[in-house]
Amino acid sequence: MANGGMLCAQTNTNVVAATATNAAVKTSMPAATNVVVSTPVSAAPAAPPPIPEPLTLISADRGEFDMVGRVVTYHGHVRVDDPEMKLKSEWLITDLPQPGEHVNRIVAETNVVIDFLDDKGRTNRATGDRTVYSYAVKDGTTNELVTLSGNAKVENAEFIMTGEPIVLDLITRKITANNLVMVPRHSLINPNAGTNSPPATKPPASLTSSPPTNRQSAVGTNFPPMKLDPAPDPRVTPRTH
């Protein structure tokens, strides 16, 4: 810029300032294009820890652990508390799976009682002398069954079922039984049977209807009802005797 002004030239390395008196002053400083501004980036929040799976608790008066055969046997007042069911018996044996694997077989005997919920949240009770739980995966298909035998019975608020044996499929949620006998708790034909509802009655007679009258039949005559004596015909001369 002329007439006492200042001329500034910008490069990537320095800035040169020249005055009108031809005295040059060189000042080194970073060019604007080389300025890098760093903005700190906050780290992503850590994922919450995985929720541990609910545990199955088994208690009894006495237990035996076979670490070689990986089998556990329980004796006396056996109780199993599982998120999906509750079991009681006097004797129970189960295999001990490797870490991360699923138990394959459980056998419970003597006064077996199992309480569980169905898909509708209803409480079901299964009883028997012997219960076998089995789990297997074959060709990509999972089979999970509970087989009741010896006075086997399943009951809930809707029915009582007996059979020999009774099989509960925990995958399909179906119950099958041989020699099946089912007793519904409510009548399937008359839903109101066994209730306190009053029996059906005939509707009352209309208050405006007149009471019935004793009318003499006009059978054998040509006269309408309620006309007992005919009026004399004036054209007929009465006979005298």
LUMMI-165550 format. One record per atom (N, C-alpha, C): residue in one letter; x, y negated, z; atom name. Coordinates in Angstrom, 1 decimal. Atoms other than C-alpha are relative to their C-alpha. Layout:
residues N
 code      u      v      w site
    A      X      Y      Z   CA
...
end
This chain:
residues 241
 code      u      v      w site
    M    0.9    1.2    0.0    N
    M    0.0    0.0    0.0   CA
    M    0.9   -1.2    0.0    C
    A   -0.9    1.2    0.1    N
    A    1.6   -3.4   -1.0   CA
    A   -0.4   -1.1    0.9    C
    N    0.3    1.2   -0.8    N
    N    1.8   -6.8    0.8   CA
    N   -0.1    0.3    1.4    C
    G   -0.1   -0.3   -1.4    N
    G    2.9   -5.7    4.2   CA
    G   -0.7    1.2    0.5    C
    G    0.7   -1.2   -0.4    N
    G    0.9   -2.5    4.2   CA
    G    0.9    1.1    0.2    C
    M   -0.8   -1.2   -0.3    N
    M    2.0    1.1    5.0   CA
    M   -0.5    1.1   -0.9    C
    L    0.3   -1.1    0.9    N
    L    2.2    4.0    2.6   CA
    L    0.3    1.3    0.8    C
    C   -0.2   -1.3   -0.7    N
    C    1.8    7.5    4.1   CA
    C   -0.1    1.1   -1.0    C
    A    0.0   -1.2    0.9    N
    A    2.6   10.7    2.3   CA
    A    0.0    1.2    0.9    C
    Q    0.2   -1.2   -0.8    N
    Q    1.5   14.1    3.8   CA
    Q    0.5    1.2   -0.8    C
    T   -0.4   -1.3    0.6    N
    T    3.3   17.3    3.0   CA
    T   -0.2    1.1    1.0    C
    N    0.1   -1.1   -0.9    N
    N    3.5   20.7    4.6   CA
    N    1.1   -0.1    1.1    C
    T   -1.1    0.0   -0.9    N
    T    6.6   19.7    6.5   CA
    T    0.2   -1.3    0.8    C
    N   -0.2    1.2   -0.7    N
    N    6.7   16.1    7.4   CA
    N   -0.9   -1.1   -0.5    C
    V    0.8    1.3    0.4    N
    V    5.1   12.6    7.2   CA
    V    1.1   -1.1   -0.1    C
    V   -0.9    1.1    0.3    N
    V    7.1    9.7    5.7   CA
    V   -0.7   -1.3    0.1    C
    A    0.6    1.3   -0.1    N
    A    6.3    6.1    6.7   CA
    A    0.9   -1.0   -0.5    C
    A   -0.9    1.0    0.5    N
    A    7.7    3.2    4.7   CA
    A   -0.7   -1.4    0.2    C
    T    0.5    1.3   -0.2    N
    T    7.3   -0.5    5.5   CA
    T    0.4   -0.9   -1.1    C
    A   -0.2    1.0    1.1    N
    A    7.4   -3.6    3.3   CA
    A    1.5   -0.5    0.0    C
    T   -1.3    0.5   -0.1    N
    T   10.9   -4.4    4.6   CA
    T    1.1    1.0   -0.5    C
    N   -0.9   -1.1    0.6    N
    N   12.4   -1.3    2.9   CA
    N    0.7    0.8    1.1    C
    A   -0.6   -0.8   -1.0    N
    A   13.4    0.1    6.3   CA
    A   -0.9    1.3    0.1    C
    A    0.7   -1.3    0.0    N
    A   12.5    3.8    6.2   CA
    A    0.2    0.7    1.4    C
    V    0.0   -0.8   -1.2    N
    V   11.6    5.8    9.3   CA
    V   -0.6    1.3   -0.3    C
    K    0.4   -1.3    0.3    N
    K   11.3    9.5    9.0   CA
    K   -0.3    0.7    1.3    C
    T    0.5   -0.7   -1.2    N
    T    9.3   11.4   11.6   CA
    T   -0.5    1.3   -0.3    C
    S    0.4   -1.4    0.3    N
    S    9.0   15.1   11.5   CA
    S   -1.1    0.4    1.0    C
    M    1.1   -0.5   -0.8    N
    M    5.8   16.6   12.7   CA
    M   -0.8    1.0   -0.9    C
    P    0.7   -1.1    0.8    N
    P    3.6   19.6   11.6   CA
    P   -1.1   -0.7   -0.8    C
    A    1.1    0.5    0.9    N
    A    1.3   18.9    8.7   CA
    A   -1.3    0.5    0.5    C
    A    1.3   -0.3   -0.5    N
    A   -2.4   19.0    9.3   CA
    A   -0.4    1.4   -0.6    C
    T    0.4   -1.3    0.6    N
    T   -2.7   22.0    7.0   CA
    T    0.6    1.2    0.7    C
    N   -0.6   -1.1   -0.7    N
    N   -0.5   24.1    9.2   CA
    N   -0.5    0.2    1.4    C
    V    0.6   -0.1   -1.4    N
    V   -2.6   23.6   12.4   CA
    V   -0.9    1.2    0.0    C
    V    0.9   -1.2   -0.3    N
    V   -4.1   26.9   13.6   CA
    V   -0.6   -0.1    1.3    C
    V    0.7    0.0   -1.3    N
    V   -6.7   26.9   16.3   CA
    V   -0.5    1.4    0.3    C
    S    0.4   -1.3   -0.5    N
    S   -7.2   30.1   18.2   CA
    S   -1.1   -0.1    1.0    C
    T    1.2    0.0   -0.9    N
    T  -10.6   30.7   19.8   CA
    T    0.0    1.4    0.7    C
    P    0.0   -1.4   -0.6    N
    P  -10.6   33.5   22.4   CA
    P   -1.4    0.6   -0.2    C
    V    1.2   -0.8    0.2    N
    V  -13.1   36.2   21.7   CA
    V   -0.3    0.9    1.2    C
    S    0.4   -0.8   -1.2    N
    S  -15.0   37.7   24.6   CA
    S   -0.1    1.5   -0.4    C
    A    0.1   -1.5    0.2    N
    A  -14.7   41.5   24.9   CA
    A   -1.5    0.4    0.1    C
    A    1.4   -0.5    0.0    N
    A  -17.9   43.5   24.2   CA
    A   -0.2    0.7    1.4    C
    P    0.3   -0.6   -1.3    N
    P  -19.6   44.7   27.4   CA
    P    0.2    1.5    0.0    C
    A   -0.2   -1.4    0.0    N
    A  -18.7   48.1   28.5   CA
    A   -1.3    0.8    0.1    C
    A    1.2   -0.9    0.0    N
    A  -21.2   50.9   27.9   CA
    A   -0.3    0.5    1.4    C
    P    0.3   -0.5   -1.4    N
    P  -23.1   52.0   31.0   CA
    P    0.4    1.5    0.1    C
    P   -0.4   -1.5   -0.2    N
    P  -21.9   55.4   32.4   CA
    P   -1.2    0.9   -0.3    C
    P    1.1   -0.9    0.3    N
    P  -23.9   58.4   31.2   CA
    P   -0.8    0.4    1.3    C
    I    0.8   -0.4   -1.1    N
    I  -26.8   59.4   33.5   CA
    I    0.3    1.5    0.3    C
    P   -0.2   -1.5   -0.3    N
    P  -25.9   62.8   35.2   CA
    P   -1.3    0.7   -0.1    C
    E    1.2   -0.8    0.1    N
    E  -28.3   65.6   34.5   CA
    E   -0.4    0.5    1.4    C
    P    0.5   -0.4   -1.3    N
    P  -30.5   66.6   37.4   CA
    P    0.5    1.4    0.3    C
    L   -0.5   -1.3   -0.4    N
    L  -29.1   69.5   39.4   CA
    L   -1.1    1.0    0.4    C
    T    0.8   -1.0   -0.5    N
    T  -30.7   72.8   40.2   CA
    T    0.6    0.5    1.3    C
    L   -0.4   -0.4   -1.3    N
    L  -30.5   73.7   43.9   CA
    L   -0.6    1.3    0.3    C
    I    0.5   -1.3   -0.4    N
    I  -30.7   77.3   45.1   CA
    I    0.5    0.2    1.5    C
    S   -0.4   -0.3   -1.4    N
    S  -30.8   78.2   48.8   CA
    S   -0.6    1.4    0.4    C
    A    0.4   -1.3   -0.5    N
    A  -31.2   81.6   50.6   CA
    A    0.7    0.3    1.3    C
    D   -0.6   -0.4   -1.3    N
    D  -30.4   83.4   53.8   CA
    D    1.5    0.5   -0.2    C
    R   -1.3   -0.6    0.3    N
    R  -27.4   85.1   52.2   CA
    R    0.3    0.0   -1.5    C
    G   -0.3    0.0    1.4    N
    G  -25.5   84.9   48.9   CA
    G    1.3    0.7   -0.2    C
    E   -1.2   -0.8    0.4    N
    E  -22.8   87.0   47.1   CA
    E    0.4   -0.6   -1.3    C
    F   -0.6    0.6    1.3    N
    F  -20.5   85.5   44.4   CA
    F    1.0    1.0   -0.5    C
    D   -1.0   -0.9    0.7    N
    D  -18.8   87.9   42.0   CA
    D    0.7   -0.9   -1.0    C
    M   -0.7    0.9    0.9    N
    M  -16.2   85.6   40.4   CA
    M    0.6    0.7   -1.2    C
    V   -0.5   -0.7    1.2    N
    V  -14.9   88.4   38.1   CA
    V   -1.2    0.2   -1.0    C
    G    1.1   -0.3    0.9    N
    G  -18.3   89.4   36.7   CA
    G   -0.9   -1.3   -0.2    C
    R    0.7    1.3    0.1    N
    R  -19.6   85.8   37.1   CA
    R   -1.5    0.2    0.2    C
    V    1.4   -0.3   -0.4    N
    V  -22.8   86.9   38.9   CA
    V   -0.2   -0.5    1.4    C
    V    0.4    0.5   -1.3    N
    V  -24.5   85.3   41.9   CA
    V   -1.3    0.7    0.4    C
    T    1.1   -0.7   -0.5    N
    T  -26.9   87.3   44.1   CA
    T   -0.5   -0.7    1.3    C
    Y    0.5    0.6   -1.2    N
    Y  -29.2   85.7   46.7   CA
    Y   -1.0    0.9    0.7    C
    H    0.9   -0.9   -0.8    N
    H  -31.1   87.5   49.5   CA
    H   -0.7   -0.8    1.1    C
    G    0.8    0.5   -1.1    N
    G  -33.9   86.4   51.8   CA
    G   -0.4   -1.5   -0.1    C
    H    0.5    1.4    0.0    N
    H  -36.1   83.3   51.6   CA
    H    0.7   -0.8   -1.1    C
    V   -0.7    0.7    1.1    N
    V  -34.7   82.4   48.2   CA
    V   -1.0   -1.2   -0.5    C
    R    0.7    1.2    0.5    N
    R  -35.8   78.9   47.0   CA
    R    0.8   -0.6   -1.1    C
    V   -0.6    0.7    1.2    N
    V  -35.0   77.3   43.6   CA
    V   -0.8   -1.3   -0.2    C
    D    0.6    1.3    0.3    N
    D  -35.6   73.6   43.2   CA
    D    0.6   -0.6   -1.3    C
    D   -0.4    0.5    1.3    N
    D  -35.4   72.5   39.6   CA
    D   -0.9   -1.1   -0.4    C
    P    0.9    1.1    0.5    N
    P  -36.7   69.3   37.9   CA
    P   -1.3    0.5   -0.7    C
    E    1.2   -0.5    0.8    N
    E  -39.1   71.5   35.8   CA
    E   -0.8    1.0    0.7    C
    M    0.8   -1.0   -0.7    N
    M  -40.2   74.1   38.3   CA
    M    0.5    0.2    1.4    C
    K   -0.4   -0.4   -1.4    N
    K  -40.1   75.4   41.9   CA
    K   -0.2    1.5    0.1    C
    L    0.1   -1.4   -0.1    N
    L  -39.5   79.1   42.6   CA
    L    0.3    0.5    1.4    C
    K   -0.3   -0.7   -1.3    N
    K  -39.7   81.3   45.7   CA
    K    0.0    1.5   -0.2    C
    S    0.0   -1.5    0.1    N
    S  -38.8   85.0   46.1   CA
    S    0.9    0.5    1.2    C
    E   -0.8   -0.6   -1.0    N
    E  -37.0   87.4   48.4   CA
    E    1.4    0.4   -0.5    C
    W   -1.3   -0.4    0.6    N
    W  -34.2   88.3   46.0   CA
    W    0.1   -0.6   -1.4    C
    L   -0.3    0.6    1.3    N
    L  -32.6   86.7   43.0   CA
    L    1.4    0.2   -0.4    C
    I   -1.3   -0.1    0.6    N
    I  -29.7   87.3   40.7   CA
    I    0.1   -0.8   -1.3    C
    T   -0.2    0.9    1.1    N
    T  -28.3   85.0   38.1   CA
    T    1.4    0.1   -0.5    C
    D   -1.4    0.1    0.5    N
    D  -25.3   84.9   35.8   CA
    D    0.5   -1.4    0.3    C
    L   -0.7    1.3   -0.3    N
    L  -22.8   82.1   36.4   CA
    L    0.7   -0.4   -1.3    C
    P   -0.5    0.4    1.3    N
    P  -22.2   80.3   33.1   CA
    P    1.3   -0.8    0.1    C
    Q   -1.2    0.8    0.0    N
    Q  -18.9   78.7   32.1   CA
    Q   -0.4   -1.5    0.0    C
    P    0.4    1.4    0.0    N
    P  -18.8   74.9   32.5   CA
    P   -0.4   -0.5   -1.4    C
    G    0.5    0.5    1.2    N
    G  -20.9   73.2   29.9   CA
    G   -0.9    1.0   -0.7    C
    E    0.9   -1.0    0.6    N
    E  -22.8   76.4   29.0   CA
    E   -1.3    0.1    0.8    C
    H    1.3   -0.2   -0.5    N
    H  -26.4   77.4   29.7   CA
    H   -0.1    1.4    0.7    C
    V    0.3   -1.3   -0.6    N
    V  -27.5   80.1   32.1   CA
    V   -0.9    0.9   -0.9    C
    N    0.7   -0.9    1.0    N
    N  -28.7   83.1   30.1   CA
    N   -1.1    0.9    0.6    C
    R    0.9   -1.0   -0.6    N
    R  -30.6   85.3   32.6   CA
    R   -0.1   -0.2    1.5    C
    I    0.3    0.1   -1.4    N
    I  -32.2   85.0   36.0   CA
    I   -1.1    1.1    0.3    C
    V    1.0   -1.0   -0.4    N
    V  -34.1   87.8   37.7   CA
    V   -0.4   -0.2    1.5    C
    A    0.5    0.2   -1.3    N
    A  -36.3   87.3   40.8   CA
    A   -1.0    1.1    0.3    C
    E    0.9   -1.1   -0.4    N
    E  -38.1   90.0   42.7   CA
    E   -0.6   -0.2    1.4    C
    T    0.6   -0.1   -1.3    N
    T  -40.5   90.5   45.6   CA
    T   -0.7   -1.4    0.4    C
    N    0.8    1.2   -0.4    N
    N  -43.3   87.9   46.3   CA
    N    0.5   -1.2   -0.8    C
    V   -0.5    1.1    0.8    N
    V  -42.3   85.7   43.4   CA
    V   -1.1   -1.0   -0.2    C
    V    0.9    1.1    0.2    N
    V  -44.1   82.3   43.2   CA
    V    0.7   -1.1   -0.7    C
    I   -0.6    1.1    0.8    N
    I  -43.4   79.7   40.5   CA
    I   -1.1   -1.0   -0.2    C
    D    0.9    1.1    0.3    N
    D  -45.0   76.3   40.4   CA
    D    0.6   -0.9   -1.0    C
    F   -0.5    0.8    1.0    N
    F  -44.6   74.2   37.3   CA
    F   -1.1   -0.8   -0.6    C
    L    0.9    0.9    0.6    N
    L  -46.3   71.4   35.3   CA
    L    0.0    0.3   -1.5    C
    D    0.1   -0.2    1.4    N
    D  -47.7   71.8   31.8   CA
    D    0.1   -1.4   -0.7    C
    D   -0.1    1.3    0.8    N
    D  -47.7   69.1   29.0   CA
    D   -1.0   -1.0    0.4    C
    K    1.0    1.0   -0.5    N
    K  -50.8   67.5   30.5   CA
    K    0.2   -0.4    1.4    C
    G   -0.3    0.4   -1.4    N
    G  -49.3   67.1   33.9   CA
    G   -0.8    0.8    1.0    C
    R    0.8   -0.9   -0.9    N
    R  -51.5   69.9   35.4   CA
    R    1.0    1.0    0.7    C
    T   -0.8   -1.0   -0.8    N
    T  -50.0   72.1   38.2   CA
    T   -0.5    1.4   -0.3    C
    N    0.3   -1.4    0.2    N
    N  -49.8   75.8   37.3   CA
    N    0.8    0.8    1.0    C
    R   -0.7   -0.9   -0.9    N
    R  -48.9   78.6   39.6   CA
    R    0.1    1.4   -0.6    C
    A   -0.2   -1.3    0.5    N
    A  -47.4   81.9   38.4   CA
    A    0.5    0.9    1.1    C
    T   -0.5   -0.9   -1.0    N
    T  -47.0   84.9   40.7   CA
    T    0.2    1.4   -0.6    C
    G   -0.2   -1.4    0.4    N
    G  -45.8   88.5   40.4   CA
    G    1.0    0.7    0.9    C
    D   -1.0   -0.7   -0.8    N
    D  -43.6   91.2   41.8   CA
    D    1.4   -0.2   -0.6    C
    R   -1.3    0.2    0.6    N
    R  -40.8   90.5   39.3   CA
    R   -0.1   -1.0   -1.1    C
    T    0.0    1.0    1.0    N
    T  -39.9   87.6   37.1   CA
    T    1.4    0.0   -0.7    C
    V   -1.3    0.0    0.7    N
    V  -37.2   87.5   34.4   CA
    V    0.0   -1.3   -0.9    C
    Y   -0.3    1.2    0.9    N
    Y  -35.9   84.2   32.8   CA
    Y    1.1    0.4   -0.9    C
    S   -1.1   -0.3    1.1    N
    S  -34.0   84.6   29.5   CA
    S    0.1   -1.2   -0.9    C
    Y   -0.4    1.1    0.9    N
    Y  -32.3   82.0   27.3   CA
    Y    1.0    0.5   -1.0    C
    A   -1.0   -0.4    1.1    N
    A  -30.7   82.7   23.9   CA
    A   -0.3   -0.9   -1.2    C
    V    0.0    0.7    1.3    N
    V  -29.9   80.9   20.7   CA
    V    0.5    0.9   -1.1    C
    K   -0.3   -0.9    1.1    N
    K  -30.0   83.0   17.5   CA
    K   -0.4   -0.6   -1.3    C
    D    0.2    0.6    1.3    N
    D  -29.7   81.7   14.0   CA
    D   -0.6   -1.4    0.1    C
    G    0.4    1.4   -0.2    N
    G  -30.2   78.2   15.2   CA
    G   -1.4   -0.2    0.7    C
    T    1.3    0.0   -0.7    N
    T  -33.5   79.1   17.0   CA
    T    0.2    0.3    1.5    C
    T   -0.1   -0.1   -1.5    N
    T  -33.7   78.6   20.8   CA
    T   -1.2    0.8    0.5    C
    N    1.0   -0.7   -0.7    N
    N  -35.7   81.2   22.8   CA
    N    0.2   -0.1    1.5    C
    E   -0.1    0.2   -1.5    N
    E  -36.5   80.4   26.4   CA
    E   -1.4    0.6    0.5    C
    L    1.2   -0.7   -0.5    N
    L  -39.0   82.8   28.1   CA
    L    0.1    0.3    1.5    C
    V    0.2   -0.5   -1.3    N
    V  -40.3   83.7   31.5   CA
    V   -1.0    1.1    0.0    C
    T    0.8   -1.2    0.1    N
    T  -41.7   87.2   31.8   CA
    T   -0.4    0.4    1.5    C
    L    0.6   -0.4   -1.3    N
    L  -44.0   88.1   34.8   CA
    L   -0.5    1.4   -0.1    C
    S    0.5   -1.4    0.0    N
    S  -44.7   91.7   35.7   CA
    S   -0.3    0.4    1.5    C
    G    0.4   -0.5   -1.4    N
    G  -46.3   93.6   38.7   CA
    G   -0.9   -1.0    0.6    C
    N    1.0    0.9   -0.6    N
    N  -49.6   92.0   39.7   CA
    N    0.2   -1.4   -0.5    C
    A   -0.3    1.3    0.6    N
    A  -48.8   89.1   37.3   CA
    A   -1.3   -0.8   -0.1    C
    K    1.1    0.9    0.0    N
    K  -51.1   86.1   37.5   CA
    K    0.4   -1.4   -0.2    C
    V   -0.2    1.5    0.3    N
    V  -51.2   82.5   36.2   CA
    V   -1.3   -0.7    0.3    C
    E    1.3    0.8   -0.3    N
    E  -53.8   80.0   37.6   CA
    E    0.3   -1.4    0.0    C
    N   -0.1    1.4   -0.1    N
    N  -54.5   76.4   37.4   CA
    N   -1.5   -0.5    0.3    C
    A    1.3    0.5   -0.3    N
    A  -57.6   74.1   37.8   CA
    A   -1.0    0.5   -1.0    C
    E    0.9   -0.4    1.0    N
    E  -59.2   75.5   34.7   CA
    E   -0.3    1.5   -0.1    C
    F    0.2   -1.4    0.2    N
    F  -58.7   79.3   34.7   CA
    F    0.9    0.8    0.9    C
    I   -0.9   -1.0   -0.6    N
    I  -57.2   82.4   36.4   CA
    I    0.2    1.1   -1.0    C
    M   -0.4   -0.9    1.0    N
    M  -55.3   84.7   34.1   CA
    M    0.8    1.1    0.7    C
    T   -0.9   -1.1   -0.4    N
    T  -54.0   88.2   34.9   CA
    T    0.3    0.8   -1.2    C
    G   -0.4   -0.8    1.1    N
    G  -52.2   90.6   32.6   CA
    G    1.3    0.8    0.4    C
    E   -1.2   -0.8   -0.3    N
    E  -49.3   93.0   32.4   CA
    E    0.8    0.4   -1.3    C
    P   -0.6    1.1   -0.7    N
    P  -46.9   91.5   31.5   CA
    P   -0.6   -1.3   -0.5    C
    I    0.3    1.4    0.5    N
    I  -47.5   87.7   31.1   CA
    I    1.3   -0.7   -0.4    C
    V   -1.2    0.7    0.5    N
    V  -45.0   85.8   29.0   CA
    V   -0.3   -1.4   -0.2    C
    L    0.1    1.4    0.2    N
    L  -44.5   82.1   29.2   CA
    L    1.1   -0.5   -0.9    C
    D   -1.0    0.6    1.0    N
    D  -42.7   80.5   26.2   CA
    D    0.2   -1.4    0.4    C
    L   -0.2    1.3   -0.4    N
    L  -41.1   77.4   27.5   CA
    L    0.3   -0.9   -1.2    C
    I   -0.3    0.8    1.2    N
    I  -40.3   76.2   23.9   CA
    I   -1.3   -0.4   -0.6    C
    T    1.3    0.3    0.7    N
    T  -43.7   76.5   22.3   CA
    T   -1.1   -0.3    1.0    C
    R    1.0    0.3   -1.1    N
    R  -45.6   76.0   25.7   CA
    R   -1.2    0.9   -0.2    C
    K    1.1   -0.9    0.2    N
    K  -47.7   79.1   25.0   CA
    K    0.1    1.1    1.0    C
    I    0.1   -1.1   -0.9    N
    I  -48.8   81.9   27.3   CA
    I   -0.6    1.2   -0.7    C
    T    0.5   -1.2    0.6    N
    T  -49.3   85.5   26.0   CA
    T    0.0    1.1    1.1    C
    A    0.1   -1.1   -1.0    N
    A  -50.4   88.6   28.0   CA
    A   -0.6    1.2   -0.6    C
    N    0.6   -1.2    0.3    N
    N  -51.2   92.2   27.5   CA
    N   -1.0    0.4    1.1    C
    N    1.1   -0.4   -1.0    N
    N  -54.3   93.7   29.2   CA
    N   -0.5   -1.3    0.6    C
    L    0.4    1.3   -0.5    N
    L  -55.5   90.1   29.5   CA
    L   -1.4    0.0    0.6    C
    V    1.3    0.3   -0.6    N
    V  -58.3   89.2   31.9   CA
    V    0.1   -1.5    0.4    C
    M    0.0    1.4   -0.4    N
    M  -59.2   85.5   32.1   CA
    M   -1.3   -0.4    0.6    C
    V    1.2    0.4   -0.7    N
    V  -61.7   84.0   34.5   CA
    V    0.0   -1.5    0.0    C
    P    0.1    1.4   -0.1    N
    P  -62.7   80.4   33.8   CA
    P   -0.5   -0.5    1.4    C
    R    0.6    0.5   -1.3    N
    R  -63.3   78.3   36.9   CA
    R   -1.3   -0.8   -0.2    C
    H    1.3    0.7    0.3    N
    H  -66.2   76.5   35.1   CA
    H   -0.7    0.8   -1.1    C
    S    0.8   -0.7    1.0    N
    S  -69.0   78.0   33.0   CA
    S    0.3   -0.6   -1.3    C
    L   -0.3    0.4    1.4    N
    L  -68.1   77.9   29.3   CA
    L   -1.3   -0.3   -0.7    C
    I    1.2    0.2    0.7    N
    I  -71.8   78.0   28.3   CA
    I   -0.8   -1.2    0.6    C
    N    0.7    1.1   -0.6    N
    N  -73.4   75.6   30.8   CA
    N    1.0   -0.8    0.9    C
    P   -1.0    0.8   -0.8    N
    P  -70.9   72.9   31.9   CA
    P   -0.5   -0.5    1.3    C
    N    0.5    0.6   -1.2    N
    N  -73.3   71.7   34.6   CA
    N   -0.2    1.1    1.1    C
    A    0.2   -1.0   -1.0    N
    A  -73.5   75.1   36.3   CA
    A    1.0   -0.1    1.1    C
    G   -0.8    0.1   -1.2    N
    G  -72.2   75.1   39.8   CA
    G    0.2   -1.5    0.5    C
    T   -0.1    1.4   -0.4    N
    T  -72.5   71.3   40.1   CA
    T   -1.2   -0.3    0.9    C
    N    1.1    0.5   -0.9    N
    N  -74.8   69.3   42.5   CA
    N   -1.0   -0.8   -0.8    C
    S    0.9    0.8    0.8    N
    S  -76.7   67.7   39.6   CA
    S   -1.4    0.7    0.2    C
    P    1.3   -0.5   -0.2    N
    P  -80.5   68.1   40.1   CA
    P   -0.5    0.7   -1.3    C
    P    0.5   -0.6    1.2    N
    P  -82.3   70.5   37.7   CA
    P   -0.9   -0.9   -0.8    C
    A    0.8    0.8    0.9    N
    A  -84.1   69.1   34.7   CA
    A   -1.5    0.3    0.3    C
    T    1.4   -0.1   -0.3    N
    T  -87.8   68.4   35.4   CA
    T   -0.8   -0.6   -1.2    C
    K    0.9    0.5    1.0    N
    K  -90.8   67.7   33.1   CA
    K   -0.3   -1.5    0.3    C
    P    0.4    1.4   -0.3    N
    P  -91.6   64.0   32.6   CA
    P   -1.4   -0.1    0.6    C
    P    1.3    0.1   -0.7    N
    P  -94.5   62.8   34.8   CA
    P   -1.1   -0.4   -1.0    C
    A    1.1    0.3    0.9    N
    A  -97.9   62.5   33.2   CA
    A   -0.2   -1.5    0.0    C
    S    0.3    1.5    0.2    N
    S  -98.9   59.0   31.9   CA
    S   -1.1   -0.4    1.0    C
    L    0.9    0.5   -1.0    N
    L -100.7   57.0   34.5   CA
    L   -1.3   -0.5   -0.7    C
    T    1.2    0.5    0.6    N
    T -103.2   55.8   31.9   CA
    T   -0.8    1.1   -0.6    C
    S    0.8   -1.2    0.6    N
    S -104.4   59.3   30.8   CA
    S   -1.1    0.3    1.0    C
    S    1.2   -0.3   -0.8    N
    S -107.8   60.2   32.0   CA
    S    0.0    1.4    0.5    C
    P    0.0   -1.4   -0.5    N
    P -108.4   63.3   34.1   CA
    P   -0.9    0.8   -0.9    C
    P    0.8   -0.9    0.9    N
    P -109.8   66.3   32.3   CA
    P   -1.4    0.1    0.5    C
    T    1.4   -0.2   -0.4    N
    T -113.6   66.8   32.3   CA
    T   -0.4    1.3   -0.4    C
    N    0.5   -1.3    0.3    N
    N -115.6   69.9   32.3   CA
    N   -1.1   -0.1   -1.0    C
    R    1.0    0.1    1.1    N
    R -117.3   70.0   29.0   CA
    R   -0.5    1.3   -0.4    C
    Q    0.6   -1.2    0.4    N
    Q -119.8   72.6   28.0   CA
    Q    0.2    0.3   -1.5    C
    S   -0.2   -0.3    1.4    N
    S -119.0   74.3   24.8   CA
    S   -1.3    0.1   -0.8    C
    A    1.1    0.0    0.8    N
    A -121.3   73.9   21.9   CA
    A   -0.1    1.2   -0.9    C
    V    0.0   -1.2    0.8    N
    V -120.8   77.4   20.6   CA
    V   -1.4    0.6   -0.2    C
    G    1.3   -0.5    0.3    N
    G -123.9   78.8   18.9   CA
    G   -1.1   -1.0   -0.2    C
    T    1.0    1.0    0.3    N
    T -125.6   75.5   18.4   CA
    T    0.6   -1.0   -1.0    C
    N   -0.5    1.0    1.0    N
    N -125.3   72.7   15.9   CA
    N    0.1   -1.4    0.7    C
    F   -0.1    1.3   -0.7    N
    F -125.1   70.0   18.6   CA
    F    1.4   -0.3    0.4    C
    P   -1.4    0.4   -0.5    N
    P -122.0   68.1   19.5   CA
    P    0.1    0.3    1.5    C
    P   -0.2   -0.2   -1.4    N
    P -120.5   68.6   22.9   CA
    P   -0.6   -1.1    0.8    C
    M    0.6    0.9   -1.0    N
    M -122.0   66.9   26.0   CA
    M   -1.4   -0.3   -0.4    C
    K    1.4    0.2    0.3    N
    K -125.5   66.9   24.3   CA
    K   -0.7    1.3    0.2    C
    L    0.5   -1.3   -0.4    N
    L -127.2   69.7   26.1   CA
    L   -1.4    0.3   -0.5    C
    D    1.4   -0.2    0.5    N
    D -131.0   69.2   25.1   CA
    D   -0.2   -0.8   -1.2    C
    P    0.3    0.8    1.2    N
    P -132.1   68.2   21.6   CA
    P   -1.3   -0.9    0.2    C
    A    1.2    0.9    0.0    N
    A -134.6   65.3   21.2   CA
    A   -1.1    0.7   -0.8    C
    P    1.1   -0.6    0.8    N
    P -138.1   66.5   20.1   CA
    P   -0.2   -0.7   -1.3    C
    D    0.3    0.5    1.4    N
    D -138.9   66.1   16.4   CA
    D   -1.4   -0.4    0.0    C
    P    1.4    0.5    0.0    N
    P -142.0   63.9   16.1   CA
    P   -0.9    0.7   -1.1    C
    R    0.8   -0.7    1.1    N
    R -143.0   65.8   12.9   CA
    R   -0.5    1.4    0.3    C
    V    0.4   -1.3   -0.3    N
    V -143.4   69.0   14.6   CA
    V   -1.0    0.0    1.1    C
    T    1.1    0.0   -1.0    N
    T -146.6   69.6   16.5   CA
    T    0.3    1.1    1.0    C
    P   -0.3   -1.1   -1.0    N
    P -146.0   71.4   19.7   CA
    P   -1.2    0.9    0.1    C
    R    1.0   -1.0   -0.1    N
    R -147.8   74.6   20.1   CA
    R   -0.5    0.1    1.4    C
    T    0.7   -0.2   -1.3    N
    T -150.3   75.2   22.9   CA
    T   -0.3    1.4    0.1    C
    H    0.3   -1.4   -0.2    N
    H -150.8   78.5   24.4   CA
    H   -1.3    0.1    0.9    C
end
